[in-house]
Amino acid sequence: MIDVPWKIFSQTGNIEAYLWMKQIELEETSEVEQQSIDDPLLEDTHF
C-alpha cells in the first residue's frame, strides 16, 4: 500500500503524498504492535 503514495511523492515531490505514506506506515506499525499485545502466547503465565 505504501507504493502508491511513494510513487506519487517521488515523481511529483508532493508533500501531501509523503505525509500520506508516513500515516500509512504509522497505522501499520500500531496494528502490528496491537497484534503482538493481544497474542495469547505472550501472556504472563507466572503464578
TALINNOR-V956602 format. One record per helix or strand of 3 or more residues. SS is the DSSP state (a for helix, b for strand). FROM is the first residue (numbers start at 1). TO is the last residue. If there is no record, write none. Layout:
# TALINNOR-V956602
ss = [SS/SS]
from = [FROM/FROM]
to = [TO/TO]
This chain:
# TALINNOR-V956602
ss = [a/a/a]
from = [2/15/40]
to = [12/38/42]
